[in-house]
Amino acid sequence: MATIFTKIIEGEIPCHKVAETDEHIAFLDINPIAEGHTLVVPKQEINYFFDLPEELLHSTMDLSRKIAKAIDEALNPLRTGVIVQGLEVPHAHLHLVPLYKERQVMALGHNVEVSEDRMEELAQKISAKVQL
């Protein structure tokens, strides 16, 4: 059965897309722990991040770096943090989390409220800065 990420990739479920390549899609997390929290997801459905083939792992990290730089430029956090937990959806993915203060909680489940309009605004701001 297809994961929720595969359904997003196939356009069955909408998302606030930040970037897309032949191998990846990046979109805002619907349960963000900070404004601009973005997921980078390989389109190939593989459960465990560290089971990604070497080339796909490298391209995932390369795209993640480009998106983190776009987040930094668009939203001006102190920096962008990374989480690779992989338990919430059985489809490899990486979380990019803007850090706005030094002791910001960076743990999944510590969600912040972000309106639908603000999510769209954030996605557009980040997407405009992504250099593929």
Contact map, one row per residue, 1 for C-alpha under 8 A:
111000000000000000000000000000000000000000000000000000000000000000000000000000000000000000000000000000000000000000000000000000000000
111111100000000000000000000000000000000000000000000000000000000000000000000000000000000000000000000000000000000000000000000000000000
111111100000000000000000000000000000000000001000000000000000000000000000000000000000000011100000000000000000000000000000000000000000
011111110000100000000000000000000000000000000000000000000000000000000000000000000000000010000000000000000000000000000000000000000000
011111111000000000000000000000000000000010000000000000000000000000000000000000000000000010100000000000000000000000000000000000000000
011111111100000000000000000000000000000000101000000000000000000000000000000000000000000000000000000000000000000000000000000000000000
011111111111100000000000000000000000000000000000000000000000000000000000000000000000000000000000000000000000000000000000000000000000
000111111111111000000000000000000000000000000000000000000000000000000000000000000000000000000000000000000000000000000000000000000000
000011111111000000000000100000000000000000100000000000000000000000000000000000000000000000000000000000000000000000000000000000000000
000001111111100000000000000000000000000000000000000000000000000000000000000000000000000000000000000000000000000000000000000000000000
000000111111110000000000000000000000000000000000000000000000000000000000000000000000000000000000000000000000000000000000000000000000
000000111111110000000000000000000000000000000000000000000000000000000000000000000000000000000000000000000000000000000000000000000000
000100110111111000000000000000000000000000000000000000000000000000000000000000000000000000000000000000000000000000000000000000000000
000000010011111100000000000000000000000000000000000000000000000000000000000000000000000000000000000000000000000000000000000000000000
000000010000111110000000001100000000000000000000000000000000000000000000000000000000000000000000000000000000000000000000000000000000
000000000000011111000000001100000000000000000000000000000000000000000000000000000000000000000000000000000000000000000011001000000000
000000000000001111110000111100000000000000000000000000000000000000000000000000000000000000000000000000000000000000000000001000100000
000000000000000111110000111100000000010000000000000000000000000000000000000000000000000000000000000000000000000000000000001101100100
000000000000000011111000111000000000000000000000000000000000000000000000000000000000000000000000000000000000000000000000000000100100
000000000000000011111111110000000000000000000000000000000000000000000000000000000000000000000000000000000000000000000000000000000000
000000000000000000111111100000000000000000000000000000000000000000000000000000000000000000000000000000000000000000000000000000000000
000000000000000000011111000000000000000000000000000000000000000000000000000000000000000000000000000000000000000000000000000000000000
000000000000000000011111100000000000000001110000000000010000000000000000000000000000000000000000000000000000000000000000000000000000
000000000000000000011111110000000000000111100000000000000001000000000000000000000000000000000000000000000000000000000000000000000000
000000001000000011111011111000000000000111100000000000000000000000000000000000000000000000000000000000000000000000000000000000000000
000000000000000011110001111100000000011110000000000000000000000000000000000000000000000000000000000000000000000000000000000000000000
000000000000001111100000111110000000011100000000000000000000000000000000000000000000000000000000000000000000000000000000001000000000
000000000000001111000000011111010001111000000000000000000000000000000000000000000000000000000000000000000000000000000010001000000000
000000000000000000000000001111110000111000000000000000000000000000000000000000000000000000000000000000000000000000000000000000000000
000000000000000000000000000111110000000000000000000000000000000000000000000000000000000000000000000000000000000000000000000000000000
000000000000000000000000000011111000000000000000000000000000000000000000000000000000000000000000000000000000101100000000000000000000
000000000000000000000000000111111111100000000000000000000000000000000000000000000000000000000000000000000000001111000000000000000000
000000000000000000000000000000111110100000000000000000000000000000000000000000000000000000000000100000000111111100000000000000000000
000000000000000000000000000000011111100000000000000000000000000000000000000000000000000000000000111000000000001100000000000000000000
000000000000000000000000000000011111100000000000000000000000000000000000000000000000000000000000010000000000000101000010010000000000
000000000000000000000000000100010111110000000000000000000000000000000010001000000000000000000000110000000000000000000010011001000000
000000000000000000000000000110011111111000000000000000000000000000000000000000000000000000000011110000000000000000000000000000000000
000000000000000001000000011110000001111100000000000000000000000000000000000000000000000000000011100000000000000000000000000000000000
000000000000000000000000011110000000111110000000000000000000000000000000000000000000000000001111000000000000000000000000000000000000
000000000000000000000001111000000000011111000000000000000001001100000000000000000000000000001111000000000000000000000000000000000000
000010000000000000000001110000000000001111100000000000000001000000000000000000000000000000111100000000000000000000000000000000000000
000000000000000000000011100000000000000111111000000000010001000000000000000000000000000000011000000000000000000000000000000000000000
000001001000000000000011100000000000000011111000000000000000000000000000000000000000000000000000000000000000000000000000000000000000
000000000000000000000010000000000000000001111100000000000000000000000000000000000000000000000000000000000000000000000000000000000000
001001000000000000000000000000000000000001111110000000000000000000000000000000000000000000110000000000000000000000000000000000000000
000000000000000000000000000000000000000000011111101100000000000000000000000000000000000001110000000000000000000000000000000000000000
000000000000000000000000000000000000000000001111101000000000000000000000000000000000010001110000000000000000000000000000000000000000
000000000000000000000000000000000000000000000111111100000000000000000000000000000000010001110000000000000000000000000000000000000000
000000000000000000000000000000000000000000000111111100001000000000000000000000000001010000111000000000000000000000000000000000000000
000000000000000000000000000000000000000000000001111100001000000000000000000000000000000000000000000000000000000000000000000000000000
000000000000000000000000000000000000000000000111111110000000000000000000000000000000000000000000000000000000000000000000000000000000
000000000000000000000000000000000000000000000101111111011000000000000000000000000000000000010000000000000000000000000000000000000000
000000000000000000000000000000000000000000000000001111111000000000000000000000000000000000000000000000000000000000000000000000000000
000000000000000000000000000000000000000000000000000111111100000000000000000000000000000000000000000000000000000000000000000000000000
000000000000000000000000000000000000000000000000000011111110000000000000000000000000000000000000000000000000000000000000000000000000
000000000000000000000010000000000000000001000000000111111111000000000000000000000000000000000000000000000000000000000000000000000000
000000000000000000000000000000000000000000000000110111111111100000000000000000000000000000000000000000000000000000000000000000000000
000000000000000000000000000000000000000000000000000001111111110000000000000000000000000000000000000000000000000000000000000000000000
000000000000000000000000000000000000000000000000000000111111111000000000000000000000000000000000000000000000000000000000000000000000
000000000000000000000001000000000000000111000000000000011111111100000000000000000000000000000000000000000000000000000000000000000000
000000000000000000000000000000000000000000000000000000001111111110000000000000000000000000000000000000000000000000000000000000000000
000000000000000000000000000000000000000000000000000000000111111111000000000000000000000000000000000000000000000000000000000000000000
000000000000000000000000000000000000000100000000000000000011111111100000000000000000000000000000000000000000000000000000000000000001
000000000000000000000000000000000000000100000000000000000001111111110000000000000000000000000101000000000000000000000000000000000000
000000000000000000000000000000000000000000000000000000000000111111111000000000000000000000000000000000000000000000000000000000000000
000000000000000000000000000000000000000000000000000000000000011111111100000000000000000000000000000000000000000000000000000000000111
000000000000000000000000000000000000000000000000000000000000001111111110000000000000000000000000000000000000000000000000000001000110
000000000000000000000000000000000000000000000000000000000000000111111111000000010000000000000001000000000000000000000000000000000000
000000000000000000000000000000000000000000000000000000000000000011111111100000000000000000000000000000000000000000000000000000000100
000000000000000000000000000000000000000000000000000000000000000001111111110000000000000000000000000000000000000000000000000001111110
000000000000000000000000000000000001000000000000000000000000000000111111111110010000000000000000010000000000000000000000000001001000
000000000000000000000000000000000000000000000000000000000000000000011111111111110000000000000000010000000000000000000000000000000000
000000000000000000000000000000000000000000000000000000000000000000001111111100000000000000000000000000000000000000000000000001001000
000000000000000000000000000000000000000000000000000000000000000000000111111100000000000000000000000000000000000000000000000011001000
000000000000000000000000000000000001000000000000000000000000000000000011111110000000000000000000010000000000000000000000000011000000
000000000000000000000000000000000000000000000000000000000000000000000011111111100000000000000000000100000000000000000000000000000000
000000000000000000000000000000000000000000000000000000000000000000000011001111110000000000000000011110000000000000000000000000000000
000000000000000000000000000000000000000000000000000000000000000000000001000111110000000000000000011111000000000000000000000000000000
000000000000000000000000000000000000000000000000000000000000000000000001000111111000000000000000011100000000000000000000000000000000
000000000000000000000000000000000000000000000000000000000000000000010011000011111100000000000001111000000000000000000000000000000000
000000000000000000000000000000000000000000000000000000000000000000000000000000111110000000000001111000000000000000000000000000000000
000000000000000000000000000000000000000000000000000000000000000000000000000000011111000000000111100000000000000000000000000000000000
000000000000000000000000000000000000000000000000000000000000000000000000000000001111100000000111100000000000000000000000000000000000
000000000000000000000000000000000000000000000000100000000000000000000000000000000111110000001110000000000000000000000000000000000000
000000000000000000000000000000000000000000000000000000000000000000000000000000000011111100000100000000000000000000000000000000000000
000000000000000000000000000000000000000000000011100000000000000000000000000000000001111111111100000000000000000000000000000000000000
000000000000000000000000000000000000000000000000000000000000000000000000000000000000111111000000000000000000000000000000000000000000
000000000000000000000000000000000000000000000000000000000000000000000000000000000000111111000000000000000000000000000000000000000000
001110000000000000000000000000000000000000000000000000000000000000000000000000000000011111110000000000000000000000000000000000000000
001000000000000000000000000000000000000000000111000000000000000000000000000000000000011111110000000000000000000000000000000000000000
001010000000000000000000000000000000000010001111100000000000000000000000000000000000010011111000000000000000000000000000000000000000
000000000000000000000000000000000000000011001111100100000000000000000000000000000000010011111100000000000000000000000000000000000000
000000000000000000000000000000000000001111000000100000000000000000000000000000000001010000111110000000000000000000000000000000000000
000000000000000000000000000000000000001110000000000000000000000100000000000000000111110000011111000000000000000000000000000000000000
000000000000000000000000000000000000111100000000000000000000000000000000000000000111000000001111100000000000000000000000000000000000
000000000000000000000000000000000000111100000000000000000000000100010000000000011110000000000111110000000000000000000000000000000000
000000000000000000000000000000001101110000000000000000000000000000000000000000011110000000000011111000000100000000000000000000000000
000000000000000000000000000000000111100000000000000000000000000000000011001011111000000000000001111100000000000000000000000000000000
000000000000000000000000000000000100000000000000000000000000000000000000000011111000000000000000111111010000000000000000000000000000
000000000000000000000000000000000000000000000000000000000000000000000000000111100000000000000000011111010000000000000000000000000000
000000000000000000000000000000000000000000000000000000000000000000000000000011000000000000000000001111110000000000000000000000000000
000000000000000000000000000000000000000000000000000000000000000000000000000001000000000000000000001111110000000000000000000000000000
000000000000000000000000000000000000000000000000000000000000000000000000000000000000000000000000000011111000000000000000000000000000
000000000000000000000000000000000000000000000000000000000000000000000000000000000000000000000000001111111100000000000000000000000000
000000000000000000000000000000000000000000000000000000000000000000000000000000000000000000000000000000111110010000000000000000000000
000000000000000000000000000000001000000000000000000000000000000000000000000000000000000000000000100000011111010000000000000000000000
000000000000000000000000000000001000000000000000000000000000000000000000000000000000000000000000000000001111110000000000000000000000
000000000000000000000000000000001000000000000000000000000000000000000000000000000000000000000000000000000111111000000000000000000000
000000000000000000000000000000101000000000000000000000000000000000000000000000000000000000000000000000000011111000000000000000000000
000000000000000000000000000000001000000000000000000000000000000000000000000000000000000000000000000000001111111100000000000000000000
000000000000000000000000000000111100000000000000000000000000000000000000000000000000000000000000000000000001111110000000000000000000
000000000000000000000000000000111110000000000000000000000000000000000000000000000000000000000000000000000000011111000000000000000000
000000000000000000000000000000010000000000000000000000000000000000000000000000000000000000000000000000000000001111100000000000000000
000000000000000000000000000000010010000000000000000000000000000000000000000000000000000000000000000000000000000111110110000000000000
000000000000000000000000000000000000000000000000000000000000000000000000000000000000000000000000000000000000000011111110000000000000
000000000000000000000000000000000000000000000000000000000000000000000000000000000000000000000000000000000000000001111111000000000000
000000000000000000000000000000000000000000000000000000000000000000000000000000000000000000000000000000000000000000111111100000000000
000000000000000000000000000000000000000000000000000000000000000000000000000000000000000000000000000000000000000001111111110000000000
000000000000000100000000000100000011000000000000000000000000000000000000000000000000000000000000000000000000000001111111111000000000
000000000000000100000000000000000000000000000000000000000000000000000000000000000000000000000000000000000000000000011111111100000000
000000000000000000000000000000000000000000000000000000000000000000000000000000000000000000000000000000000000000000001111111110000000
000000000000000000000000000000000011000000000000000000000000000000000000000000000000000000000000000000000000000000000111111111000000
000000000000000111000000001100000001000000000000000000000000000000000000000000000000000000000000000000000000000000000011111111100000
000000000000000001000000000000000000000000000000000000000000000000000000000000000000000000000000000000000000000000000001111111110000
000000000000000000000000000000000000000000000000000000000000000000000000011000000000000000000000000000000000000000000000111111111000
000000000000000001000000000000000001000000000000000000000000000000100110111000000000000000000000000000000000000000000000011111111100
000000000000000011100000000000000000000000000000000000000000000000000100000000000000000000000000000000000000000000000000001111111100
000000000000000000000000000000000000000000000000000000000000000000000100000000000000000000000000000000000000000000000000000111111100
000000000000000000000000000000000000000000000000000000000000000000000110110000000000000000000000000000000000000000000000000011111110
000000000000000001100000000000000000000000000000000000000000000001101100000000000000000000000000000000000000000000000000000001111111
000000000000000000000000000000000000000000000000000000000000000001100100000000000000000000000000000000000000000000000000000000001111
000000000000000000000000000000000000000000000000000000000000001001000000000000000000000000000000000000000000000000000000000000000111
